[in-house]
């Protein structure tokens, strides 16, 4: 198999589970999104529209319009095919629909009131392609969520609990963004960070956790070496499945599990 292009998401999926990568990118099996994905995508889409409006006009959208866009985004996603996944599976379809809509509206409002006013957007959803070279023999393709004039490259996540203290430092995604920024701008970003929009599942408590970080040339070198290893693995058609005790190797978190030849399917007896 000859590979010509690779993305950070492909590298990440391959590292997590080679069989999942094979099913998705080699066999072309596309699964319906889970509700957890719909929460993240709908919040992201709403925040993006708000920031684009600020980039183009200098002001943010009214909060009522932000909430309306959030509701419409969820409704559109739920009108298509989707699956109950993660914790949403436990509450049932009707409750999950209402839950995810409330979450997206509240998370989008949180972004609009606490993060968006601070933003000085220079570029939003910037697609960057790094051509093949003697460093990486394929085109690296990625999309930078936000380049802020004063704070540099930012990525926003949604979650139900606070992140690990070193989440930004360990983020492969931020490493890729740094590399893509350098390739596009010919300079490192002014800053690098994760902004976590958190809504707790039981009490619905809202908060923002922002984490700042940076990357060195050595950090970028590690990523490039991992990318090259991924290219060699894919071209050799070596797709190692995730360990059976990996958190993602479960019916709850992997849509391929029920038809995966490497999934044990049920726990071993304890006696």
C-alpha positions in Angstrom: 0.0 0.0 0.0 1.4 3.4 -1.1 0.5 6.3 1.2 0.5 9.9 -0.1 -1.2 11.8 2.7 -1.6 11.5 6.4 -3.4 13.5 9.1 -2.9 13.9 12.9 -6.2 12.1 13.5 -5.0 9.1 11.4 -1.8 8.9 13.3 -3.7 9.1 16.6 -6.1 6.4 15.7 -3.4 4.1 14.4 -1.5 4.6 17.7 -4.6 3.7 19.7 -5.8 0.7 17.6 -4.4 -0.4 14.3 -7.5 -2.5 13.6 -9.7 0.5 14.1 -7.6 2.4 11.7 -7.7 -0.5 9.1 -11.5 -0.6 9.3 -11.9 3.2 9.0 -9.3 4.2 6.5 -8.4 1.0 4.6 -11.9 -0.6 4.4 -13.7 2.7 4.4 -16.2 1.8 7.1 -17.7 5.0 8.5 -19.7 4.6 11.7 -22.6 6.8 12.7 -21.4 9.3 15.3 -22.0 8.8 19.0 -23.9 11.3 21.1 -20.6 12.2 22.8 -19.2 13.2 19.4 -22.4 15.2 18.6 -21.9 17.1 21.8 -18.3 18.1 20.8 -19.0 18.8 17.2 -22.1 20.8 17.8 -20.4 23.0 20.4 -17.4 23.4 18.1 -19.6 24.4 15.2 -21.4 27.0 17.3 -18.2 28.5 18.7 -16.7 28.6 15.3 -19.6 30.6 13.8 -19.4 33.1 16.7 -15.7 33.6 16.2 -16.0 33.9 12.5 -18.6 36.7 13.1 -16.1 38.4 15.4 -13.3 38.0 12.8 -15.4 39.5 10.1 -17.3 42.2 12.0 -15.3 42.9 15.2 -18.1 41.9 17.5 -19.6 38.6 18.8 -23.1 37.3 18.0 -25.9 38.1 20.6 -26.2 35.4 23.2 -29.7 34.5 22.1 -28.4 33.8 18.6 -25.6 31.7 20.0 -28.0 29.6 21.9 -30.3 29.3 18.9 -27.4 28.2 16.7 -26.4 25.6 19.3 -29.9 24.1 19.5 -30.2 24.0 15.7 -26.8 22.3 15.4 -27.9 19.6 17.8 -31.3 19.1 16.2 -29.6 18.7 12.8 -27.2 16.1 14.1 -29.9 14.1 15.9 -32.1 14.1 12.8 -29.5 11.9 11.2 -28.1 8.5 12.1 -26.3 8.3 15.5 -25.7 5.9 18.3 -25.9 6.1 22.1 -22.4 5.8 23.5 -20.5 6.3 26.6 -22.5 7.4 29.6 -25.4 8.4 27.4 -26.2 4.7 26.8 -27.2 4.3 30.4 -29.9 7.0 30.3 -31.8 5.9 27.2 -32.6 7.7 23.9 -35.2 10.2 25.0 -33.2 11.5 28.0 -30.0 11.5 26.0 -31.5 13.7 23.3 -32.5 16.3 25.9 -29.3 16.0 27.9 -27.0 16.6 24.9 -29.0 19.6 23.7 -28.9 21.2 27.2 -25.1 20.5 27.3 -24.4 22.0 23.9 -26.4 25.2 24.7 -24.8 25.7 28.1 -21.3 24.9 26.8 -21.7 27.3 23.8 -22.9 30.0 26.2 -20.0 29.4 28.4 -17.6 29.8 25.5 -19.4 32.9 24.3 -19.3 34.6 27.7 -15.9 33.6 29.0 -13.6 32.7 26.1 -14.9 34.4 23.0 -14.6 37.9 24.5 -10.9 37.3 25.0 -10.3 36.0 21.5 -8.5 38.1 18.9 -9.0 35.7 15.9 -6.5 35.9 13.1 -7.5 32.6 11.4 -10.2 30.0 12.1 -10.2 26.5 10.8 -7.0 27.0 8.9 -6.1 24.1 6.7 -2.4 23.5 6.2 -0.7 21.0 4.0 3.0 20.3 4.5 4.4 18.7 1.3 6.5 15.6 1.3 10.2 16.0 2.1 13.2 14.1 3.3 11.8 14.6 6.8 8.4 13.0 6.1 7.8 11.3 2.7 4.1 12.0 2.6 1.9 15.2 2.7 0.9 16.1 6.3 -2.6 17.6 6.3 -4.1 19.3 9.3 -6.6 22.0 10.4 -5.7 24.5 13.1 -8.8 25.4 15.0 -7.9 29.0 16.0 -4.9 31.3 15.7 -5.2 34.1 18.1 -3.2 37.3 17.5 -2.1 37.6 21.1 -2.4 34.0 22.6 -1.3 32.0 19.5 -2.7 28.6 18.7 -5.7 27.5 20.7 -7.8 24.3 20.8 -11.1 24.0 22.7 -12.3 20.7 24.2 -15.6 19.8 25.9 -15.6 17.5 28.9 -17.6 16.4 31.9 -14.7 16.7 34.4 -11.5 18.6 34.8 -8.5 17.5 32.6 -5.3 16.1 33.8 -2.9 18.8 34.9 -0.5 17.8 32.1 -3.1 17.4 29.3 -1.8 20.3 27.3 1.9 19.3 27.8 1.1 15.8 26.5 -1.2 16.7 23.7 -0.1 15.3 20.3 -2.7 17.6 18.7 -1.0 20.7 20.0 2.4 19.4 18.9 0.9 19.0 15.4 -0.6 22.5 15.5 2.8 24.0 16.4 4.4 22.2 13.5 1.7 23.2 11.1 1.9 26.9 12.3 5.7 26.9 11.7 5.2 25.4 8.2 2.5 27.9 7.3 3.9 31.1 9.0 7.6 30.2 9.0 7.7 30.9 12.7 6.5 29.3 16.0 3.2 30.4 17.4 3.0 33.2 20.0 1.5 30.7 22.4 0.0 27.3 22.6 -2.9 26.1 24.8 -6.0 24.1 25.5 -9.3 25.6 26.6 -11.5 23.1 28.3 -15.3 23.7 28.5 -16.5 21.6 31.4 -20.1 20.8 32.4 -20.4 18.2 35.2 -23.0 15.5 34.4 -24.9 15.4 37.7 -25.1 19.0 38.8 -24.5 20.8 35.5 -21.8 22.9 37.0 -19.9 25.0 34.3 -16.3 26.1 34.3 -13.4 26.9 31.9 -10.0 25.4 32.5 -7.3 26.9 30.3 -3.8 25.3 30.1 -0.8 26.9 28.5 2.1 25.0 27.1 4.9 25.1 24.5 6.9 22.9 22.2 10.6 22.6 21.4 12.3 21.4 18.2 12.9 18.1 20.0 9.2 17.8 20.6 8.5 18.3 16.9 11.2 15.7 16.1 9.5 13.1 18.3 6.2 13.7 16.4 7.9 13.5 13.0 9.5 10.2 14.0 6.1 8.8 15.2 4.6 10.0 11.9 7.3 8.2 9.9 6.7 5.0 12.0 2.9 5.3 11.2 3.6 5.7 7.5 5.9 2.6 7.5 3.2 0.6 9.4 0.4 1.6 7.0 2.5 0.9 3.9 3.5 -2.5 5.3 -0.2 -3.1 6.1 0.7 -3.9 9.7 -2.3 -3.0 11.9 -1.7 -4.1 15.5 -5.0 -4.1 17.5 -5.2 -2.3 20.9 -4.5 -4.4 24.0 -7.6 -6.1 25.4 -7.3 -4.1 28.6 -7.2 -0.7 26.8 -10.1 1.6 27.9 -11.1 2.1 24.2 -11.3 -1.7 23.5 -14.9 -2.1 24.7 -18.5 -2.1 23.4 -19.0 1.2 25.2 -16.3 3.1 23.4 -15.6 1.4 20.1 -18.3 1.0 17.4 -16.3 -1.7 15.7 -16.0 -3.9 18.9 -19.1 -6.1 18.2 -17.6 -7.3 14.9 -13.9 -7.1 15.8 -12.0 -10.5 15.7 -9.7 -9.2 18.3 -12.3 -8.2 20.9 -12.9 -10.8 23.6 -16.5 -9.7 24.0 -17.1 -10.6 27.6 -15.1 -10.7 30.8 -13.3 -13.9 31.9 -14.9 -15.7 34.9 -13.4 -14.8 38.2 -13.6 -18.2 39.8 
